[in-house]
């Protein structure tokens, strides 16, 4: 069973939000996630569209374990994967908007 969204406290500022919206983003996301960890950034990811497919890669899932409450769009997960449990919390575009509001910087992949 997939997890549900664990909210980031409203007052908590995110240094970097990475919005992953394409399945081809894995080769960029992986080193970016590692760099965020090395820099000790307060960061997170939101996966949407066919970008949720990168969550089938164990290396990606391992790399984003250090993110603050990463979220996958529940609708995208149902649409673009073969189903099964999502390795991170499922949420909505409303969750994405809430995190964008607290992010100092946003990168789209």
C-alpha positions in Angstrom: 0.0 0.0 0.0 1.3 3.4 -0.9 1.9 6.0 1.8 -0.2 9.2 2.1 1.2 12.7 2.1 3.2 13.7 5.1 2.8 17.4 5.3 5.8 19.6 5.5 5.1 22.1 8.3 3.6 25.3 6.7 6.2 27.6 8.2 9.1 25.4 7.0 11.0 26.9 4.0 12.3 24.5 1.3 15.6 25.6 -0.3 14.9 23.7 -3.5 11.8 22.0 -5.0 12.5 19.7 -7.9 9.4 19.1 -10.1 9.9 15.9 -12.1 7.5 15.8 -15.0 9.2 13.7 -17.7 10.3 10.1 -17.7 13.6 11.1 -19.2 14.7 13.2 -16.2 16.4 10.4 -14.3 19.9 11.1 -15.6 19.6 14.7 -14.3 17.7 14.0 -11.1 20.1 11.4 -9.7 23.2 13.6 -9.6 21.1 16.6 -8.6 19.6 14.7 -5.6 23.1 13.6 -4.6 24.4 17.2 -4.8 21.5 18.4 -2.6 22.5 15.9 0.0 26.2 16.9 -0.1 25.2 20.5 0.3 22.9 19.6 3.1 20.0 21.5 1.5 16.4 21.3 2.7 14.9 20.0 -0.5 12.1 17.9 -1.9 10.6 16.6 -5.1 7.1 16.4 -6.7 6.7 13.8 -9.4 3.9 14.3 -12.0 2.9 13.4 -15.5 5.1 10.5 -16.8 7.9 11.7 -14.5 6.5 9.3 -12.0 8.0 6.5 -14.1 11.5 7.4 -12.7 10.3 6.1 -9.3 10.6 2.6 -10.8 14.4 3.1 -10.7 15.8 1.9 -7.3 18.7 4.3 -7.5 16.3 7.3 -7.8 14.2 6.0 -4.9 17.4 5.7 -2.8 18.6 9.1 -3.7 15.4 10.9 -2.8 15.2 9.2 0.6 17.1 12.2 1.8 14.5 14.7 0.5 11.9 16.2 2.8 8.7 14.4 2.2 8.8 13.8 -1.6 5.4 13.4 -3.2 4.1 11.6 -6.4 0.9 12.8 -8.1 -1.6 10.1 -7.4 -3.4 10.6 -10.7 -0.1 10.4 -12.6 0.9 7.2 -10.7 -2.3 5.5 -11.7 -2.1 6.7 -15.3 1.5 6.1 -16.2 2.6 3.1 -14.2 1.5 -0.5 -14.1 0.1 0.1 -10.7 1.4 -1.3 -7.5 2.7 0.5 -4.5 4.4 3.8 -5.0 7.7 4.0 -3.1 6.9 7.5 -1.8 3.8 9.4 -0.6 1.0 9.9 -3.1 -0.6 13.4 -3.2 -2.3 15.9 -5.5 -1.5 19.0 -7.5 -2.8 20.9 -4.5 0.1 19.4 -2.5 2.5 20.5 -5.2 1.1 24.1 -5.0 1.5 24.1 -1.2 5.2 23.1 -1.5 5.8 25.6 -4.3 4.6 28.4 -2.0 7.3 27.5 0.5 10.2 26.9 -1.9 13.0 29.4 -2.4 13.9 27.9 -5.7 12.0 25.6 -8.1 13.6 23.5 -10.8 11.5 21.7 -13.4 12.8 18.5 -15.1 
